[in-house]
Amino acid sequence: MKKINITELALRDGHQCHIATRLRTEDMLPICPQLDKQNFWSIEAWGGATFDACVRFLKEDPWERLIKLRKALPNSQIQMLLRGQNLLGYRHYSDDVVDLFVKKSADNGVDVFRIFDAMNDIRNIELSIKSVKKYKKHAEGTISYTTSPVHDIDYFVALAKKIEELGSDTLAIKDMASLLTPKVTKNLVEALVKNISIPIHVHSHATSGLASLNLIAAIEGGASMIDTCNSSFSEGASHPTTESIIVALEGMGYETGIDLSGLSEITQYLKEVRKKYWQFESEFTGLDPRVLINQVPGGMISNLSSQLKEQSALHRMDEVLEEIPKVRKDLGFPPLVTPTSQIVGTQAALNVMTGERYKSITTEVKNYFLGQYGKAPGEIDKDIEKKAIGNQKPITNRPADNLKPEVSNLKVKSEGFAKNDEDILTYAMFPDIATTFLQERNAGTLTPEELLDKDQALKSSDHYAPSEFNITLHGETYHIKLTGSGNAGETERPFYVSVDGISEEVLVETLDEVLIASNAQSSTGEKSTTNGKKESSKRPKPSHGGCVTTAMPGTIVDIKVNIGDKVTAGDSLVIIEAMKMENEIQSPGEGTIMAIHIAKGDSVSPNETLLEIKH
């Protein structure tokens, strides 16, 4: 009886796909003893987007999470997802940073490193694989599966041979966007089995509805390892259900070594825990065959939804999904997996929200065209490349070859708040966010984002305001639907309104407020103000051609100019972070900086003037 090894994904990719990576360590640990008994080949519990989410939202030290998980899972192999030279950030890191990161991950509890590169550029995973082997851990080199005019079975077989030559212990097929079909899966696995000798491990998201069939086809083709997810976080944008796959395999004469009855406690616990995170559930994480066209991966869809919601633009998701494959083609068909999924997705969102393709181009897209992420699989659009980087010449060598050792410099920069190598690495991944995080951690003032009580949230609104209604004006009836709104509490707040099916954005400036009575009492009509007035935005509204604004709400990362500086068209003025990506705001023309209305760390909106230029 052939043994099929199973990796359980609930503690990482499962909750990343369904609740935007928000599952807290405190909710993982109680069920770890039961998970530890189940004979999984490995438990994926770290890496991927969890590192970012820990620091950005949960205010947890990701290294402490790993240490606690290692203690709670003494008999299990802990697996992480590592982005090769990108590690867990959104840029390439120097070789000494990569090696140190692998070492500290191994020291603190990681047994299996699934290593991939978003571009399938073998040069970008070579060092990671060598480092994992150096520290006596399991290296799993990975194919990022995608479809395009340049991606076929011969392409992937050639890539797999190179991965095996690097010393990889196993080979993973990472079908992050749920693009595999049963026939292609079997053909691909059979071709790999004929050409390489290491075990094949298949990871296929369920978004298209084909993943369970794909896993069976992979096993029939010769794969001996698969990824599944406990039913509490399975299916849809996530993965096939662990319990169901075990029953199917055992019915086919395969052995898994996992007792189905032992999973029920895990399932019930995690189903109950998931209810705490209701506010992060997305309507875009279910079955969606459109993924076969837009290729948005399961881990990306919930985060993209969450980010658009923060931008008060969730109602434009369909437009963004239509734009994503267009941007991907422009960039030479990169597989959509972190960081390229974030790069392509954010640029697509910018294209939609600004109303003009590539009116605003992110720093990451510019770096992509410069070759700083590696070689594009296909031909890129030369006109867009020109628009993004002008006459700059892209590099053709391994991107990390152009990076000087960084560890020593990172130690100096983080000296005031980093206590150990792990802190330095956290700072390396996300310098601005990590600086604040580590300072607050040291001061004991970390405050995670609030988990809202669903019942309380519902009870807090005793009066109901209409969100969809008909109005009649001058004998004409109009169907009105409120589809979204900007941040509550802002004096001038955008509302997104559908009028007879046509979406419109309106800005509502608060001049006065009326206190709505609660508990079914009638309103007194009493006006509520703060010190008699609502404070208006301190930044002026755009009033002339020299006013510089942002296309998307975000946070100021850096200001490149000072008052009195001379600038020309295209000069870098401001760096803003929006949707986890940095966006460079450039000068619209020649002139002199006459006013700066922002500071580093400020939150800004599109209807505000950031800088003023006198032409």
C-alpha positions in Angstrom: 0.0 0.0 0.0 1.5 3.3 -1.1 2.0 6.0 1.5 0.8 9.5 0.7 2.3 12.2 2.9 0.1 15.1 3.9 0.9 18.7 4.9 -1.7 20.4 7.0 -2.2 24.1 6.1 -4.8 25.4 8.6 -2.2 27.4 10.7 -0.9 29.3 7.7 -2.3 29.3 4.2 -5.8 28.3 5.4 -6.4 31.4 7.5 -4.4 33.6 5.1 -6.9 32.7 2.4 -10.1 33.2 4.4 -9.5 35.8 7.1 -6.6 37.8 5.6 -3.9 36.1 7.8 -5.4 37.3 11.0 -5.4 34.2 13.2 -3.5 35.0 16.4 -1.0 32.8 18.1 -3.1 32.6 21.3 -5.8 30.9 19.2 -3.4 28.5 17.6 -1.6 27.1 20.6 -4.6 25.4 22.4 -5.1 23.0 19.5 -1.5 22.3 18.7 -1.3 19.2 21.0 -4.0 17.6 19.0 -2.5 18.5 15.7 0.8 17.1 16.9 -0.7 13.6 17.3 -2.0 13.3 13.7 1.1 12.1 11.8 1.1 14.9 9.3 4.3 14.9 7.3 4.5 18.6 8.2 2.4 21.4 9.5 2.7 24.7 7.7 2.6 27.3 10.4 5.0 30.2 9.5 6.3 32.3 6.7 4.3 33.7 3.8 2.1 36.7 4.8 2.0 35.7 8.5 5.2 37.5 9.3 3.9 40.8 7.8 0.4 40.3 9.5 2.0 39.7 12.9 3.9 43.0 12.8 1.5 45.1 10.9 -1.9 44.1 12.4 -1.6 41.6 15.2 1.3 43.3 17.0 2.8 40.0 17.7 6.5 39.1 17.4 6.6 36.6 14.6 9.8 35.0 16.0 8.0 34.5 19.4 5.2 32.9 17.5 7.6 30.4 15.9 9.2 29.6 19.3 5.9 29.0 20.9 4.7 26.8 18.0 7.9 24.8 18.1 7.3 24.1 21.8 3.7 23.2 21.2 4.4 20.9 18.2 7.4 18.8 19.5 6.7 15.8 17.3 5.8 17.6 14.1 7.8 19.1 11.3 7.1 22.8 11.1 7.0 24.1 7.6 7.4 27.7 6.3 7.0 29.4 3.0 10.1 31.3 2.0 10.3 33.6 -1.1 13.9 32.9 -2.0 15.9 36.1 -2.2 12.8 38.1 -1.2 12.6 36.2 2.1 9.3 37.5 3.6 9.5 41.1 2.4 8.8 42.7 -1.0 12.4 43.2 -2.3 15.6 41.2 -2.8 17.9 41.0 0.2 21.7 40.6 0.2 23.1 37.2 0.5 24.2 37.7 4.1 20.7 38.7 5.2 19.2 35.6 3.4 21.7 33.3 5.1 21.1 34.8 8.5 17.3 34.6 8.1 17.5 30.9 7.2 19.8 30.2 10.1 17.6 32.0 12.7 14.4 30.4 11.2 16.1 26.9 11.6 17.3 27.8 15.1 13.9 28.8 16.2 11.9 25.9 14.9 11.5 25.6 11.1 12.2 22.1 9.8 10.9 22.3 6.2 11.6 25.3 4.0 9.4 25.6 0.9 11.4 27.9 -1.3 10.1 29.6 -4.4 10.7 32.6 -6.6 7.8 34.6 -8.0 9.5 34.8 -11.4 10.7 31.1 -11.4 14.2 32.6 -11.8 16.4 29.8 -10.5 19.1 32.3 -9.6 16.8 33.7 -6.9 16.4 30.5 -4.9 19.9 29.0 -5.2 21.3 30.6 -2.1 18.2 29.8 0.1 18.4 26.1 -0.8 22.2 26.0 -0.1 21.6 27.8 3.3 18.8 25.4 4.3 21.1 22.4 3.5 24.0 24.1 5.4 21.8 24.2 8.5 20.7 20.6 8.1 17.1 21.3 7.3 14.7 20.1 4.6 14.8 22.1 1.4 11.8 22.0 -0.9 12.5 23.8 -4.1 9.3 25.0 -5.8 7.8 25.5 -9.2 5.4 28.5 -9.2 2.8 27.1 -11.6 1.0 29.4 -14.1 -0.3 29.5 -17.6 0.8 31.7 -20.4 2.1 31.5 -24.0 5.6 30.8 -22.5 4.7 28.3 -19.7 4.4 24.7 -20.8 5.4 21.2 -19.5 8.8 21.4 -21.1 9.4 24.8 -19.3 8.5 23.3 -15.9 10.5 20.1 -16.4 13.6 22.1 -17.3 13.1 24.2 -14.2 12.6 21.1 -12.0 15.9 19.6 -13.2 17.8 22.8 -12.2 16.1 22.7 -8.7 17.1 19.1 -8.2 20.7 20.0 -9.2 20.7 22.6 -6.5 20.3 19.9 -3.8 16.6 20.2 -3.1 15.2 17.3 -1.1 11.7 17.5 -2.6 10.0 19.4 -5.4 6.8 21.3 -4.8 4.3 22.3 -7.5 2.7 25.5 -6.2 -0.6 26.1 -7.9 -1.3 29.2 -6.0 -3.9 30.6 -8.4 -5.9 27.3 -8.9 -5.0 27.0 -12.6 -4.2 23.3 -12.8 -6.7 20.9 -14.3 -6.7 17.1 -13.6 -5.3 16.2 -17.1 -2.6 18.8 -17.0 -1.7 17.9 -13.4 -1.3 14.2 -14.3 0.7 15.0 -17.4 2.9 17.4 -15.6 3.6 15.1 -12.6 4.3 12.1 -15.0 6.8 14.2 -16.9 8.5 15.3 -13.7 8.7 11.7 -12.4 10.4 10.7 -15.6 13.0 13.4 -15.4 13.8 13.9 -11.7 14.3 11.5 -8.8 13.2 13.6 -5.8 9.6 13.2 -4.4 6.9 15.5 -5.8 4.7 17.6 -3.4 1.5 19.2 -4.9 0.0 22.4 -3.5 -3.3 23.4 -5.3 -5.8 26.0 -4.2 -9.4 25.2 -4.5 -10.7 28.5 -6.0 -11.6 27.1 -9.4 -13.3 24.0 -7.9 -10.7 21.6 -9.4 -8.1 21.1 -6.7 -9.4 17.9 -5.1 -9.5 16.3 -8.6 -6.0 17.7 -9.2 -4.6 16.0 -6.0 -6.0 12.7 -7.0 -4.7 13.1 -10.5 -1.2 14.1 -9.1 -1.1 10.9 -7.0 -2.1 8.8 -9.9 0.7 10.5 -11.9 3.3 9.6 -9.3 3.2 12.3 -6.6 3.7 11.1 -3.1 3.0 14.3 -1.1 0.1 16.7 -1.1 -1.2 19.8 0.8 -4.7 19.9 2.4 -6.4 22.1 4.9 -8.7 21.2 7.8 -12.4 21.8 7.0 -12.5 24.8 9.3 -10.5 26.8 6.8 -10.7 24.7 3.6 -12.1 25.1 0.1 -12.8 28.2 -1.9 -9.7 30.3 -2.0 -8.1 27.8 0.4 -7.3 24.1 -0.3 -9.1 20.8 -0.5 -10.4 19.5 2.8 -8.1 17.2 4.8 -10.8 15.0 6.1 -12.4 14.4 2.7 -9.1 13.7 0.9 -8.1 11.2 3.6 -11.4 9.3 3.0 -10.9 9.4 -0.7 -7.3 8.2 -0.7 -8.0 5.4 1.7 -10.9 4.3 -0.4 -8.5 4.1 -3.3 -6.1 1.9 -1.5 -3.6 4.5 -0.3 -2.3 4.9 3.2 -2.1 8.3 4.9 -1.3 7.3 8.5 -3.9 9.8 9.8 -6.9 8.7 11.9 -9.9 10.6 10.7 -11.6 10.5 14.1 -8.6 12.3 15.6 -9.4 15.4 13.4 -12.8 16.1 14.7 -11.6 18.0 17.9 -9.3 20.1 15.7 -12.2 20.9 13.3 -14.6 21.9 16.0 -12.1 24.1 17.8 -11.0 26.0 14.7 -14.5 26.4 13.5 -15.4 28.1 16.7 -12.2 30.2 16.7 -12.9 31.4 13.2 -16.1 33.1 14.4 -14.0 35.6 16.4 -12.5 36.9 13.1 -15.8 37.5 11.3 -14.9 41.1 10.4 -12.1 39.8 8.2 -14.2 37.4 6.2 -14.4 38.3 2.6 -17.1 37.6 0.1 -14.4 36.9 -2.5 -12.9 33.8 -0.9 -15.4 31.2 -2.2 -15.5 29.2 -5.3 -14.8 31.4 -8.3 -14.0 29.9 -11.7 -13.0 33.4 -12.9 -9.6 32.6 -11.4 -8.9 30.6 -14.5 -8.9 33.9 -16.4 -7.7 36.5 -13.9 -5.3 34.1 -12.1 -5.6 35.8 -8.7 -4.2 33.3 -6.2 -6.1 32.3 -3.1 -3.8 34.0 -0.6 -4.0 37.2 -2.6 -7.8 37.5 -3.0 -8.6 37.9 0.7 -5.8 40.4 1.2 -6.7 42.3 -2.0 -10.3 42.5 -0.8 -9.2 43.7 2.7 -6.9 46.3 1.1 -9.6 47.6 -1.3 -12.0 47.8 1.7 -9.5 50.0 3.5 -9.4 52.2 0.4 -13.2 52.4 0.5 -13.1 50.8 -3.0 -14.4 47.3 -2.4 -17.2 47.9 -4.9 -14.5 48.1 -7.7 -13.2 44.6 -7.1 -14.6 43.3 -10.4 -12.8 46.1 -12.3 -9.6 45.3 -10.6 -9.9 41.6 -11.4 -10.5 42.5 -15.0 -7.4 44.7 -15.0 -5.0 42.2 -13.4 -4.5 39.9 -16.4 -3.8 43.0 -18.6 -1.1 44.2 -16.2 0.3 40.7 -16.0 0.6 40.6 -19.8 2.3 44.0 -19.8 4.9 42.7 -17.4 5.7 39.6 -19.4 3.4 37.0 -17.7 5.0 36.6 -14.2 3.3 34.0 -12.1 1.0 35.7 -9.6 2.5 34.8 -6.3 4.0 37.1 -3.6 5.5 39.5 -4.3 4.5 39.7 -8.0 0.8 39.1 -7.1 1.0 42.1 -4.8 2.9 44.1 -7.4 0.5 43.3 -10.2 -2.6 43.6 -8.0 -1.7 47.0 -6.6 -0.8 48.4 -10.0 -4.1 47.1 -11.4 -5.9 48.8 -8.5 -4.1 52.0 -9.2 -5.0 51.8 -12.9 -8.7 51.4 -12.0 -8.9 54.0 -9.2 -7.0 56.7 -11.1 -9.1 56.2 -14.2 -6.0 56.0 -16.4 -3.7 53.0 -16.9 -0.2 53.7 -15.5 -1.0 57.3 -14.6 0.6 56.4 -11.3 3.3 53.6 -11.3 4.4 52.0 -8.1 8.1 51.8 -7.1 7.9 48.0 -7.2 6.7 48.0 -10.8 9.5 50.3 -11.8 12.0 48.0 -10.0 10.4 45.1 -11.8 11.1 46.7 -15.2 14.6 47.4 -14.0 15.2 43.7 -13.6 15.5 43.9 -9.8 13.2 40.9 -9.3 14.8 38.7 -11.9 14.1 37.9 -15.5 10.5 38.1 -16.8 9.3 34.9 -18.3 7.9 36.5 -21.4 8.2 39.7 -23.4 7.3 42.9 -21.6 5.5 45.9 -23.0 8.3 48.2 -24.1 6.0 51.3 -24.1 5.0 50.8 -20.5 8.6 50.0 -19.6 9.7 53.3 -21.1 6.9 55.1 -19.2 8.0 53.4 -16.0 11.8 53.7 -16.1 12.6 56.1 -19.0 16.0 55.6 -20.4 17.3 53.5 -17.5 18.8 50.2 -18.5 17.5 47.0 -16.8 20.1 44.7 -15.2 20.5 41.2 -16.6 22.6 39.6 -13.9 21.3 38.0 -10.6 19.7 40.9 -8.8 21.3 40.1 -5.5 24.8 40.3 -7.1 24.3 44.1 -7.1 23.6 44.2 -3.3 26.3 44.8 -0.8 26.2 43.0 2.5 23.5 44.5 4.6 23.6 42.9 8.1 26.2 45.2 9.6 24.4 48.3 8.4 21.0 46.9 9.5 22.5 46.4 13.0 23.6 50.1 13.1 20.3 51.4 11.9 18.3 49.3 14.4 20.6 49.6 17.3 18.2 51.7 19.5 15.4 49.1 19.5 16.7 45.7 18.1 17.6 43.3 20.9 18.9 40.4 18.8 19.4 39.1 15.3 15.7 38.2 15.0 14.8 41.8 15.7 17.3 43.0 13.1 15.7 40.6 10.5 12.3 41.9 11.4 13.6 45.4 10.8 15.1 44.3 7.5 11.7 43.0 6.2 9.7 46.1 7.0 11.8 49.0 8.2 9.2 51.6 9.0 6.5 49.3 10.4 9.1 47.2 12.3 10.7 50.3 13.9 7.4 51.4 15.4 6.5 47.8 16.3 9.8 47.1 18.1 9.8 50.4 19.9 6.3 49.8 21.2 7.1 46.2 22.1 10.1 47.4 24.2 7.9 50.0 25.8 5.1 47.4 26.5 2.6 49.5 24.5 1.7 47.1 21.7 -2.0 47.2 20.9 -3.4 44.8 18.3 -6.1 45.7 16.0 -9.5 45.3 17.7 -11.5 42.2 17.2 -15.1 43.3 17.1 -17.8 41.4 18.9 -20.3 40.5 16.3 -23.3 40.5 18.6 -22.3 43.7 20.2 -21.6 45.3 16.9 -25.1 44.5 15.8 -26.7 45.6 19.1 -24.9 48.9 19.0 -27.1 50.1 16.1 -30.6 50.2 17.4 -31.7 52.4 14.6 -31.3 51.4 11.0 -30.3 53.7 8.2 -31.3 52.8 4.6 -28.5 51.6 2.3 -30.7 50.8 -0.7 -33.8 52.8 -1.6 -35.8 54.6 -4.4 -36.2 58.3 -4.5 -38.6 60.3 -6.7 -37.5 63.7 -7.9 -39.6 65.8 -10.3 -41.6 62.8 -11.2 -38.5 60.6 -12.0 -37.7 57.6 -9.8 -34.1 56.6 -9.2 -32.7 53.5 -7.6 -30.0 54.3 -5.0 -27.6 51.9 -3.3 -24.8 52.8 -0.9 -21.9 50.5 -1.8 -19.2 51.9 0.5 -17.8 54.8 2.4 -14.6 56.3 3.6 -13.2 56.4 7.1 -15.7 57.3 9.7 -14.8 60.4 11.7 -13.3 62.3 8.8 -14.8 65.7 8.2 -14.9 65.2 4.4 -15.8 61.6 3.7 -16.2 59.8 0.4 -19.4 57.8 -0.2 -19.8 55.3 -3.0 -23.3 55.4 -4.5 -24.9 53.3 -7.2 -27.5 55.3 -9.1 -29.6 53.1 -11.4 -26.6 50.7 -11.5 -24.0 53.3 -12.3 -21.4 53.8 -9.6 -20.5 57.3 -8.5 -18.3 58.7 -5.8 -19.6 61.7 -3.7 -17.8 63.7 -1.1 -19.8 64.6 2.0 -18.3 67.3 4.2 -19.7 67.3 7.8 -20.7 70.7 8.9 -22.9 69.6 11.8 -24.3 66.4 13.3 -27.5 65.2 14.9 -27.4 62.7 17.7 -29.5 59.6 16.8 -31.4 58.2 19.8 -30.8 54.6 20.7 -32.9 51.8 22.2 -35.8 52.6 20.0 -36.3 56.1 21.5 -37.2 59.0 19.3 -34.6 61.4 18.2 -34.3 64.6 20.2 -32.8 66.4 17.3 -30.0 67.5 19.6 -27.0 68.7 17.7 -23.6 67.3 18.7 -20.3 69.1 18.1 -16.8 69.0 19.5 -16.0 72.4 21.0 -18.8 73.8 19.0 -17.3 72.8 15.6 -16.1 69.7 13.8 -12.4 70.0 13.1 -11.8 70.1 9.3 -8.7 68.8 7.5 -5.6 70.8 8.1 -4.5 70.2 4.5 -5.9 72.5 1.8 -8.0 71.1 -1.0 -6.4 71.1 -4.5 -7.0 74.6 -6.0 -4.4 75.0 -8.8 -2.3 73.1 -11.2 0.7 73.1 -8.8 -1.2 71.1 -6.1 0.3 67.6 -5.8 -2.1 64.9 -4.6 -2.1 61.1 -4.2 -4.2 58.7 -6.3 -4.9 56.4 -3.3 -5.2 56.9 0.4 -2.0 55.8 2.2 0.8 56.7 4.6 3.7 59.0 3.8 7.0 57.0 3.9 9.4 59.6 2.7 9.5 63.3 1.5 12.2 63.8 -1.1 12.1 67.6 -1.3 12.2 70.7 0.8 10.6 74.1 0.4 12.5 76.2 -2.1 13.8 73.2 -4.1 13.7 73.4 -7.9 12.0 70.4 -9.5 11.4 69.2 -13.1 8.7 66.9 -14.5 9.2 63.4 -13.3 11.3 64.3 -10.2 10.5 62.2 -7.1 8.6 64.2 -4.5 7.0 61.8 -2.1 6.9 58.1 -1.3 3.6 56.8 -0.1 2.7 53.3 1.0 -0.7 52.1 -0.1 -1.9 48.5 -0.2 1.5 47.4 1.2 3.3 48.8 -1.9 5.3 51.9 -2.1 4.2 54.5 -4.7 6.5 57.3 -5.9 4.6 60.6 -6.5 6.4 62.6 -9.2 6.4 66.2 -10.0 3.8 67.0 -12.7 6.1 69.8 -14.2 8.9 72.2 -13.6 8.8 74.7 -10.7 9.7 75.5 -7.1 8.4 73.8 -4.0 6.5 76.5 -2.3 4.6 74.5 0.4 4.7 71.1 2.1 1.6 70.1 4.0 2.7 66.6 5.1 5.2 64.9 7.4 6.6 61.3 7.4 4.0 58.9 8.9 1.0 61.0 8.0 -2.1 59.4 6.6 -3.3 61.1 3.5 -6.3 61.1 1.1 -6.7 61.8 -2.6 -8.7 65.0 -1.9 -5.8 66.7 0.0 -2.9 68.8 -1.3 0.4 67.2 -0.2 2.7 69.7 -1.8 2.4 72.9 -3.8 4.7 73.8 -6.7 5.0 77.3 -8.2 5.4 76.9 -11.9 
